[in-house]
Amino acid sequence: MSTKTIAVLNESELKDGEMRQVDFEGEGKVLVARLGDKIHATSAFCTHYGAPLAKGVLTADGRVVCPWHGACFNVCTGDIEDAPAPTAIHSFRAHIADGKIHVTANPFETLKANHSRQPKLLATGTGSGKGVVIVGGGSGTYHCIESLREHGYNGPLTVISKESYSPIDRTKLSKALITDASKLEWRSAAELKSKYGVTLRTGLEVSSIDADAKEVVIGGGERVSYETLVLATGGVPRRLPVEGANLDNVYTLRGVEDAQRIDAACQEGKRLVVIGSSFISMELVVAVSSRKLASIDVVGLEEVPFESILGKEVGAGLKKFHESKGVHFHMNASVEKLVASKNDSSKAEAVIISGKDGQLTLSADAVIMGVGVAPATEFLKHSKGFESALEKSGAVLVDEYLKVKGLDGAYAIGDIAMYPQPGTGELRRIEHWNVAGNQGRAVGRTIAEGKPQPYVKIPVFWSAQGQQLRYCGVGANFDDVIITGNPDEMKFIAYYVKNNKVVAVASMQYDPVVSKASELMRLDLMPSPTELKAGKNLLSVDIQTVSARNLPDFLPRISTTYPSDFIEYLEAMSTGVGKSLSSKAKASLSDSQFDDLNPVITYRHVQSHNMGVRDPLRVIALCDSDAFYAACEQVRLGLDPSVPLVVQQWDSLIAVNYPARTYGITRMEKVKEARRKCPELTVVHVATFKEGEKEPGYWKNPDTLTHKVSLDYYRRESMKIITMFQEGLPTGEIEKASIDEAFIDFTRPVREEILRRYPYLAEVPPDAPNGIDSPVPSPPPIIWSGLGTVVFADHEPQEIRDDAIRSQRSARSRTHDESSEGVKECDSSTTWHDVALSIAAELMGRIRRDIHEKLGYTTSAGLARNKFLAKLTASYKKPNSQSILRNAAIPNYLRPIAFQKIRFLGGKLGKAIAEEFDASTVGDLLLINLEEMQRKLGENSIWVYEILRGIDRSEVKEKSFVNKSMMASKNLPQPVTNETQGYHWIRVLAAELALRLTEARDQTPALWPKTLVLHVRQGYDTARSKQAPFPFSRHVDIDIVASAGDKLWRELVGTDTSRAAPVKITHIALGFTGVESMEAGQQSIEGFFHTPAILDRTRPSSSSATKRSRDPDDNPVSRETVRSRTEDSFPRSQVTSFTCDRCGKRVYLADELASNHPGNEVREALAVLRVEHDDFHLAQDLAKQIAVSSPRKIRPSEKAKSSKNKKQPQRPEGIAKFFAKK
């Protein structure tokens, strides 16, 4: 199924740091999230158990955390960040246009049943060697497999498991007592083999490890060699050392076979004794409590169940729930022995316990022991090399990278791993299924990339106890518990405090508090116990917005866990965010980050699907139409391109074609002077509007006193060129920079072409030393002939001068041009970025030729690694040419440039910088280090430091073809001194607006402006304005716009001509705002200000002049039919009514429509009614504004008043003021 683009939300409805679930094409759902000015769209549901992600937690570093079980995804890519997510989610394209958020997606992928995305495997195990051997078959194993292949490990992968099935979702054994392994497996054995290249060997016990020989010894003597070993053997359920503990009907739970035995034993009428009152035990109690057992007795050492983990108050609340289900607790009790049955000595018939009330005998048909697990490492006691790593308890000591102590190439994860806790360094085993999964992912990435990263995940687990219990952190041996809510009602939040710090959080029915808490712990931003006792709400702590990223201590706190990842993310954000980094974060940015002219290109770079602003193979072009206005007139008139031509606006020239420039004619010259220089010059006056004409024309001797300039023809031609860019480069990004310029991101299409031309880059060689992070082979030499003007590394320092001079520069510069002779055609010292540039030059050249052949316009382009350099390079040689700036040439190219000619570095700022540093060129400023520049210019001057080194991380962003506003304006050479004179200009401006709106609606029929606004200025006084809703009409013409404009003119300027001092209007502007696509069925707000015509679907219309016959194109549902009634007028149907969010009232459809019309018409009518009701509130708001501040009429004597007493915020002094935030 093909993709569709749908407007899903108004832009104003999604603020920074917010995410919403929206509908998409019928039953589809999409999650849209906003980080700064970027909109992201993904699947709406977690791939673990289907939780709605919109109810989870979004963080500033692009993580969206599931509200249920802690699974985490990258909101930008959909990739898995944290277990237990078994698969990634879809990532969809999102953009803003016409004030709405649009999502492009395959509707099939937005359905809940299809929300998971197949993993992006960078390798499938085709390599050779000994590879990785994983011992164990649990959660850690599964996630390690996924991570290894996702991150490009291509070697052999062998799994040795004592279980007879593939890795399973083990939590469902105790929480749901599922006994079919096929329903629990994450991936089948066949899928692991075919997709992941895994050799899965099940039903085998490992007897020992020979670390010296790097071999796994299987029972029976078989040896399996490995290059890297991962131990993921999990735990072995403990049994109490008491008599009868090993009888046949005494069960523990670890695998599917255990669940099958327990399921068979716990049938109706049976007596069950459960020894142990912690999570596995009590989850099984929940699973069987509805089976009508004769009795369920729970024996526990503590005063209440879960006491050591959750505390007495929470434990008591959970105990109360279980008791309400018929469970009997025997707490503060120990087991003396299990008594064998007299009829069958292999089975227990009773459990004898001792407690505060003495000895008690509990009858039993089945006994479950849930008293903890021991590390499954018995085989390591006789293994070579593990002497120093194996603890007496059976735990395996690992470092912060989960690497086994004293061994190379060996890792341990999950229940057996004794690892240092983040922040404290305390060694501890965490027996959470989720921890094993995340550790598997971490080790997989470390092995694949060869770059160890500390394991710093916050432990998360959950338990089914009537309600879902969520828990995060490590709360062992807590000092205090702070509780919000009521554990007796199974609705609470519990904060566990140790050493005056919150170390763990548990909750029931308060999602997503635990998900938020885990992220606050990760960021070390958890509120203090004092704050929590005072009522601090975790959900109010901002970790998701731009403001959060700029908190003074935010980055230093992050740096204790994820320094490089988070800082990289911030720098990759928009320039505005980058400028807001704290001084401490900026100080950590070393000069080495800018020394990137020839980065090492690895297989990961070439094969990556995530092509951001830091991509070392990024290629950006700026394509500029040559002398565009003049070219448009040359094409319109069918003139030969060699004819000198200029475009005139009143007495000055606004465009000069290149043949005319050879005569020394420049823009803004007077026409008379231009004709003197070139007597045969063709002069074309720009089209103008005049009163009474619906469209602009090329009139003879247009008069500025009566005509208005129109650039509409140029806009239309510009759109034709943009369309050809899009058609010629469907996978590229196009950003319209101005009416005659566009940026083009070639990165993706170039990457596709590189892999097509050089297929050996698509596979990592088996002998690659660092796997996917190994450097790719050197590129072949490039033949630059025919690609354009290439700037080489030995480029002569030259000043960039005016266009007329630039065209002569190539003969003196060290470049290669398609028309030059005697210069090198083949360069053997190329880089892979040069290859990318050369491919982009081919594509750019083809598109430019197509534009010339089909439209008649010549263009000039510049290709470089970013937007800033592409813009500079586009001016290197003109016209009808393209220039290519190689990375190696950047220093010599930039050094001689007068820095004040760089955008944003001119004017007063440029002069101040020149005086401060006694500098005139880029080369002069390169001598200033970052610390010195920030000391004198302020922290935010980092962008100056970067741009001088050719660093520009701004994105190429596709912009909407339709502006949110349309404005027609006129600077009046002779002021309007009488109110009635203004109507002439209102009509002229209305003609331009009507034409532009009509053309826009030809492309987007549903387009309509919300408001018409009139601006006027009197001399140098402050401008005044007046606006009003613009009523909807099926067809727009001059009369409609002019009529509305006349009304605004009367209200703003007035009609009183008796004043002694007349008005003197020197500027008039009429415009549309809020231009966007309307919802289906949207009606005009004018219906609230006069009585609408009553339309009756069942009877012919009256001949009365107050009524009109219905247009066949009208909505079949009439406005009168859908008009709202009182609440008691109609039945309370949810289908035919809605509740207003603002007034809280329920609004209903009319009876005849609600009961007699088909469903589609009812839904459409309800949509109409909702829009009308919203317009009603808008009308009320407008009325309130008018009541508070009625429009003021302009008086000649009026001046803008200043507030003398208003306090101004303190601003930086000196040159630093240029970098202060506005």
Secondary structure as UniProt FT lines:
FT   STRAND          4..10
FT   HELIX           11..13
FT   TURN            16..17
FT   STRAND          19..24
FT   TURN            25..27
FT   STRAND          28..35
FT   TURN            36..37
FT   STRAND          38..43
FT   TURN            47..49
FT   HELIX           53..55
FT   STRAND          57..58
FT   TURN            60..61
FT   STRAND          63..65
FT   TURN            67..69
FT   STRAND          72..74
FT   TURN            75..77
FT   STRAND          80..82
FT   TURN            83..84
FT   STRAND          88..89
FT   STRAND          91..97
FT   TURN            98..99
FT   STRAND          100..105
FT   HELIX           107..110
FT   HELIX           112..114
FT   STRAND          116..117
FT   STRAND          132..135
FT   HELIX           139..150
FT   TURN            151..152
FT   STRAND          157..160
FT   HELIX           171..176
FT   HELIX           181..183
FT   HELIX           189..196
FT   STRAND          198..201
FT   STRAND          206..210
FT   TURN            211..214
FT   STRAND          215..218
FT   TURN            219..220
FT   STRAND          223..225
FT   STRAND          228..231
FT   STRAND          235..237
FT   TURN            244..246
FT   TURN            248..249
FT   STRAND          250..251
FT   HELIX           256..265
FT   TURN            268..269
FT   STRAND          271..275
FT   HELIX           279..288
FT   TURN            289..290
FT   STRAND          295..299
FT   TURN            305..306
FT   HELIX           307..310
FT   HELIX           312..324
FT   TURN            325..326
FT   STRAND          327..330
FT   STRAND          334..340
FT   TURN            345..346
FT   STRAND          348..355
FT   TURN            356..357
FT   STRAND          358..363
FT   STRAND          366..369
FT   STRAND          373..375
FT   HELIX           378..382
FT   TURN            387..389
FT   TURN            392..393
FT   STRAND          396..398
FT   TURN            400..401
FT   STRAND          403..404
FT   TURN            405..406
FT   TURN            408..409
FT   STRAND          410..412
FT   HELIX           414..416
FT   STRAND          417..420
FT   TURN            422..424
FT   STRAND          427..428
FT   HELIX           433..449
FT   STRAND          460..464
FT   STRAND          468..473
FT   TURN            476..477
FT   STRAND          480..486
FT   HELIX           487..489
FT   STRAND          491..498
FT   TURN            499..500
FT   STRAND          501..508
FT   TURN            511..512
FT   HELIX           513..522
FT   TURN            523..524
FT   HELIX           529..533
FT   TURN            534..535
FT   HELIX           538..540
FT   HELIX           546..549
FT   TURN            552..553
FT   HELIX           554..558
FT   TURN            559..561
FT   HELIX           563..572
FT   HELIX           575..579
FT   HELIX           583..587
FT   HELIX           591..594
FT   HELIX           603..607
FT   TURN            613..614
FT   TURN            616..617
FT   STRAND          620..625
FT   TURN            626..627
FT   HELIX           628..637
FT   TURN            641..642
FT   STRAND          645..649
FT   TURN            650..651
FT   STRAND          652..656
FT   HELIX           658..661
FT   TURN            662..664
FT   TURN            667..668
FT   HELIX           671..677
FT   TURN            679..680
FT   STRAND          682..685
FT   STRAND          688..690
FT   TURN            691..692
FT   TURN            704..706
FT   STRAND          707..709
FT   HELIX           712..728
FT   TURN            730..731
FT   STRAND          733..738
FT   TURN            739..740
FT   STRAND          741..745
FT   HELIX           747..757
FT   HELIX           759..762
FT   TURN            766..767
FT   TURN            769..770
FT   HELIX           771..773
FT   STRAND          782..783
FT   TURN            785..786
FT   STRAND          789..791
FT   TURN            793..794
FT   HELIX           803..806
FT   TURN            807..808
FT   HELIX           809..811
FT   STRAND          815..816
FT   TURN            818..819
FT   STRAND          826..827
FT   HELIX           832..855
FT   STRAND          859..864
FT   HELIX           867..874
FT   STRAND          882..885
FT   HELIX           887..889
FT   HELIX           890..894
FT   TURN            895..896
FT   HELIX           899..901
FT   TURN            903..904
FT   HELIX           907..917
FT   HELIX           922..925
FT   TURN            926..927
FT   HELIX           930..937
FT   HELIX           939..941
FT   HELIX           942..947
FT   TURN            948..950
FT   STRAND          966..976
FT   HELIX           979..981
FT   HELIX           982..1003
FT   TURN            1005..1006
FT   STRAND          1007..1008
FT   STRAND          1011..1018
FT   TURN            1019..1020
FT   STRAND          1024..1029
FT   HELIX           1038..1052
FT   STRAND          1065..1073
FT   STRAND          1076..1077
FT   TURN            1080..1081
FT   HELIX           1085..1088
FT   TURN            1105..1106
FT   TURN            1112..1113
FT   TURN            1119..1122
FT   HELIX           1127..1129
FT   TURN            1135..1136
FT   STRAND          1137..1139
FT   TURN            1141..1143
FT   STRAND          1146..1148
FT   HELIX           1151..1156
FT   HELIX           1159..1188
FT   TURN            1196..1197
FT   TURN            1204..1205
FT   HELIX           1214..1219
//
